[in-house]
Amino acid sequence: QVQLVESGGGLVQSGGSLRLSCAASGSIFSSDRMAWYRQAPGKQRELVAAISSGGSTNYKDSVKGRFTISRDNAKNTAALQMNSLKPEDTAVYYCNLFQFLGGQEFWGQGTQVTVSS
């Protein structure tokens, strides 16, 4: 099993920045993919950014150039630096870990990000 704990959400004005952090513990493999998803009220959960163990990244189009995902494999942590935040970024953000070995997926409890206009 894997446990994920997020931190760093909050309320910020449009144009501001926030940094989300995710700490993973448990049975973690070096090949695991880490990602951030978000879910706004009344909408489906969507992928925001993902990063492989080797550092390859991919982003949702609307956050490219504003958000940066990173990870520290030695500490089993991931982060999402969010700059130039917009009201449409308001959502609950979830840390996600996918294990290619076994195909299991794990989620954090979520952290609220609210961007005021």
N, C-alpha and C positions, 0 to 999 in steps of 0.2 A: 504493500500500500504506500501511497504518497500523500503527504499533506502539503497544502499550499496556503500561505498566509500573505494577504496583500496589505499594503499600507500606503498612505500618501494622498488619498483622495481629499476632496474638500470643495469649498466655494471660492471661485476666482472670477474676476471681471474679464470681459471679452478682451482678447489680446494678451492676457496673462499667461503664466506658465505653471505647470504642476509636474511633479515627478512621482510616478507610482513605482513601488517596489514589491517584489514577490520573493518570498523565501520558501524553498522546497526542502522537505525532509522525508526520510523513509527510503524505500528501495528505488533509488534513482540510477539510471544508466547514462553513460557518457553520450549515447546516441539520441537521447530524448530531445524532442522538439519542445520549445517553450513559446508561448504566444499570449497575446492579450486580445480579449474579445470585449465587446460592450453590448449593452441592451438598454435602449431607451424605452420609456413607457409606451405601450401599445405596439412596439416593434419587435422583430425577431432579433435574436442575438447574432452579432456579426463579427467577423474577424477584423481586427484593427491592424495587428502586426504580428509577425512570427519570426523566430530566429532558430536556426539549426545549431547543433553542437559545434559545427565548424565556423559559425558566424554568418552564414548566408541569411539574408533577410528578405522579407516581402511585406508590403504595406497596402492597406486599402487606399485607393486612389485619392480620396478626399483628405487624407492625412499626410500624404507624401510631401516632404519638405518641411513639415511642421513637427512631426513626431519621430522619435528615434528609439528603437528597441535595442537593448544590450543585455548581455548575460555574463556572469562570472561562473565558469564551470567548476572552479575549485571551491567556491562557496555555495554552489547550487542556488544562485539567485538570478533574478531577471529584473529589468527595470524598463520603464517607459517614460521617456522625457517628452513632455507635451508642451510645445511652444505655440504662440499665436492662437490661443484657444478661441473657439467660436461657440456661440450658444448651441449650435447643433451638435457639438461634442458632448453635451450633457447626457449622461447615462451612468448606469452601474457598470464598472469595468471589472472584468474577471481575468485572473491569471489561469492559464491552461497549460498542462503538460501532457504530451502524447508520447507514449512509449512504443517505438517500432517493434521492440522485442515483446511480443504478446498482444500488441494492439490495444492496450488499455489507455484510457484517457482520464485525467483528473482535473478538478476545478477548485479554485479558491472560493471563499465566501462572497467575494465581491466588495468593491469599494465605490462609494458614490462620488461622482465628479459633476459639479454643477457650475456652469458658466453663465454669468449674468450679462445682459446686454447693456 
